[in-house]
Amino acid sequence: MQKDKPVTVERAIKIFLADKKGARADETTIAKYELTLSRLREFCDRQGLLFILEVKLEHLSTWRETWGVYYGSNFSLRNNQSRLRHFFRYCHNAGLVSDNPATKLSAIKISDDDYEVDPYTEKEYLAILKAIPKCDNIGSVNRERVKAAMQLQRWSGLSLVDAVCLEKDELIKDGRRYRVDTSRRKSGTRVNNVIPCWLGEELLSVKNGNQQYFFWSGRSTPKSATSIYDKLYRKVFEKAGITNPGSHRFRHLFAVSLLEAGVEVRIVSRALGHKSLATTERYYAKWSTKQQATLAAALTKTWS
C-alpha cells in the first residue's frame, strides 16, 4: 500500500482523527490530538515532507527540540509525545508506514520537581479580583462573568473547562446552602461540592443568553468556549501583574486551602474529582498538615 499509494501527512491526520471521532473519544482529547497533529503538519511542510512514510526518527527528534515553545512542563511534553506515538501506531496498523518512528524517541523523564504545584496565594487571588473592574478591554458583562468563573474555580475546585461549561441545573440549592454537582469532562468523575451561599447567588445573577449554562453560549465547542475565557483571564492576570498566570492555580488554591485546614487528603481527592488517590497524594502530599502531624507524632513516639 505504501509503495503503490503513498498517503500524504495531511490525509493520514484526517484518517486518524476520523477514527478517533468514530470511536467517540471525548472532545477534549480530540482537541489535543488536533493541536499536536496540526503542529506536526506545519513542521512537515517546513521540512518538505509530503508523505507520512517520509517522516523518520531524525525528523521527530528535530521537531521535539522545538516543543518547549508550546509546553512549559515535562508532563505536557510527555503527553504530547504520547499522542504522537499513538498517531504513528495507528498509521502503522493501517499500513500507511512501515514502522512507528515515534516509539524510538527517548522517554521524557519526570522528576519530583515536576509534581510541584503552585497555588495562588490569598494575596494574589485578591489582587486578581481587584484587577477585574479595571479591565476596560473586556467589557462590563464579561467582567461579571470572569469574576464569577474565577470565584467558582477557587471555591469549588473546578477546572476552567468544567467551570465554563457548568449547567444551571448543576447548581443545587440545598436548604440554605448551594452545591455544585457535575461530572468532570476530562475524567467523567463526579464532583459534588458545597460552595459559599453568596457565590451561588452571584452565579444565578450572571447574565447569559443561554438558559442552560452560566457562562457558555452552547453554540460553540467546549474547547472554543474555554479558549475564550482563557484569553479573558489572561487580560485580568496581566492587569493584576501576576508573573505566573494560569487558571489551574485557582484549583490548586482550593485544594491547598483544604489541606492546610487539616482536611484528609482522601476527601480532598474526592472534592477534586481525581480518579486515583495516588494522583492527589503525588501533587499535594507536602501540603497535608494532618499527614505531617501524624508523621511527626509517630516519629516522636518512636524516638522516645
N, C-alpha and C positions, 0 to 999 in steps of 0.2 A: 504493500500500500504506500509506503514511504517513497519508494523509487518511482512508482507509476503516477501517483497523485500526491505530491508533497502539499502539505497544508500550511497556510500562512499562520504567522503568530496571531494575527487578529482573528482568524477563523477558529483557531484552536481555543482561544479565550472564549469566544461566543459559544462554542460547543460545550465547554466546561461549565460556564455559567448557566446554560440552559439545563444541564444535568442537575446542578445544584438547586435550581428553582423547581425543577420537576420533582426533586426529592423532598420538596417543602422545607428546605433549610430556612431558618428564621431570617428576617430582613436585615438584622444587624450583621449576621455572619456573611450574608451575600454582599452587603455593602463593603465589608472589609476585604473580601476577595476582589470585588470590582476595583477598589482603590489599589491594592497590591498589583493586580494584573494590568491596570491602566499604566502604572509606572513601569512595569516590565515592557509593555508595548512601546512606550516612549523611549526606553533605553535601547530596545532592539532597532527602532527607527534610526536612532543616532549612530548605532554601530553598523547599520546597513544589513541587518539580519531580517530577511523577509520571511523565511520559512521556519517553523518551530523546530525542525530537525537540525537546523544550523546552530541552535543555541547549545553551547557546550559549558563544561565546568568552569573553564577560564573566563568565559563571559559573565557567568553568575558571580564569580569571585570578584571580578572588577566592579560589577554593579553593586554588590553588597558593601563595598567600601564607601559608597555614597549614601547609605541608608541613614547615617547619623543626621542628615539634614531633615529627615522626616520623623525620626523616632528618637526620643530622649532617654529611653531606658533599655536595659538589656532584655527585659521581658517583652517589650514591644518588638525589638529586633528579632528575638527568638520566635515570637508568634508570626511575624512576617515571613520568616524563613520556613516555618511550618506550613503556612498557606502556599508558599512557592513549591514546597516538596509535594503537597497534595495535588497541586495542579499538574506537575510533571508526572506524577504517578498515574493520574487519570490519562494523560496523553500517552504514556507507555502502555497502559492497559488497552487503550483504544487503537494502538498500532500507529500512532502519529509520530512516535520517536522510538529509537532502538533501545534506549535505556533512560534512566532518570538521573540527570546530572545533578539535581538538587540534593539527592541523598549523599553525595560525595562532599558537600560543603562541610567544613569543620563545624562542630556543635558550638553554639554560643553559650559561654559559661555564665552561670548565675551565682553570684556571691551573696553572702549575708547582707551586705550593704544594699543590694538590690531590693531587699524586702522592707527597707526603711520606708515608713510613711511620714508625710509632712503635713499634719493638720494645720488649718489656720489657727492662729492664736485668737483669743477673745478680742484682743486689741485690733487685730487685722480684720476680724469679722465686723466689728463695729465701724471701722474705717470704711469698709466696703458699703455698708448700709448708708452711712452718711454721704458717700460719694454719689449715690444713685440720683438724688434730686438735682445734683449739679450737672448731670449728663444731658445737656440740651440736645445732643446729636442723636438721641434715640426716641424722643417724643414722650409726651406725658403718659399716654396709655401704656407704652412699653416699659416705662419706668415703674409703673404699678405692677405690671406682670413680672418683670425681672425681680423686683423686691420680694414678691410673694413666692416666686420659684426658688430664689436663693434661701429664703427662710424655710421653705418646705424641705429643701435638701438638708439644711442644718439641723432641723428638729425632727425629721423622720428618717434620715439616713439614706434617702433615695438617691440613685444616680441621676444624672441630668436627663437621660432619655426617659427614665421612669417617672421623673417629676413632670417633664414637659408633656408626656402622653397620659398623665393621670386622668381618669374619667371622673365625672362628678358623682356618679353613684358609688365610687370607691372611697369617698369621704363619708364616713358613717358617724351620725350623731348618737352617742351612747350616753344617755342621761344628760349630764352637764359636760360631758367630755366629747371630744372628737377623736376619731382614729382613722388612719389610712389603711385600707385593706385592699391590697393589689398583688399582682404577681410580677416578678422581675422579668423584663423582656430578654435579658441575657441568659438566665438560667431557668426561668419558669418557676422558681421557688416563691412561696408566698411570703409576703411581708404584711404584718398586721400590728401597726404601732400607734399608740396614743400620741397625739400632738397637743400642744397648748390650745386652750379654747380660743384665745384671741387669734391664733393662726387659722383655725378652722373658719372663723368669721371673716377673716381677711381673704381667704381663698374664695369664699362664697361671694365676695364683693368684687372679685376680679372681672373686668369687662372682657367678654369674648363672644364673638358672633356664633360660635358653635355651641349648641345646647348640651353636647355630650362631654366635652372636655373643658378643663380650666384654662389651658394655655394653647393647645393645638387647634388649628383650624379644621383638621380632619381631611383636608383636601390633598395634602402632600404626603410623602412618606415619613415615617418616624425619623429616618436619617436626616431628611431635609429640615424637619421641624427642629430637631436637636441642633443642627448646624446653625440655624437662625439664632437660637438662644445662645449658642456658644459665642457667636460674634457679638451679640448684645452684652453678654457677660464680660467679654474682653474689653469693651469700651469702658465699662464700670471699673474693672480692675486697673486699667490704665489711669483713670481719673483718681483712683484711690492710692495709686503709687505702689501697688503690690508687685514685688520683684519676682515672685514665683507663682504666677496665677494658674488657676485650674479649678474647674467646677468640682472635681472629685475631692478636693480638700475640704469641702463642706461635709461630705460623707465621713471623711476621716475625723473631723471635729466632733461629729455626732458620736462616733464610736469611742474616741478617746475620752470624751466628757463622761460617758457612762462608766468606762473602765476606771477612770480616776476617782469616780464616786463610789467605787467598790462593787459595781455590778459584775456578776460572774461572767467570764468570757463566753461560756456556753450560751447565756442569754443574749449577749451582745451579738454572737454569731447568728442567732435566730433573727434578731432585730435587723441585721444587715442583709438577711436573705442569702447567706452563704450556704452552699450545698454541703460543705465539709467544715467541721470544727477546726481541722488542721489548717485550713486556709486562714481562718481568723487568728489562730494562735501564731501562725507564721508572721503575720503582719503586725499584730497588736500585742503580743505577749509582754513586751517590755513595759507597756502602759498599764498592765493589770496590777493595781496596787494590792488587791486581795491575794493574788497569787504570790506576789513578792512578800507580803506579810506572812503568808503560810510557810513560804520557804525560810524566811528569817526565823520564825518560831521553831521550825523543825531543826534548823542548824544550831540554834541556841540550846535546844534541848539535848542535841547530840553532843555538842562540845562541853556541856556542863555535866 
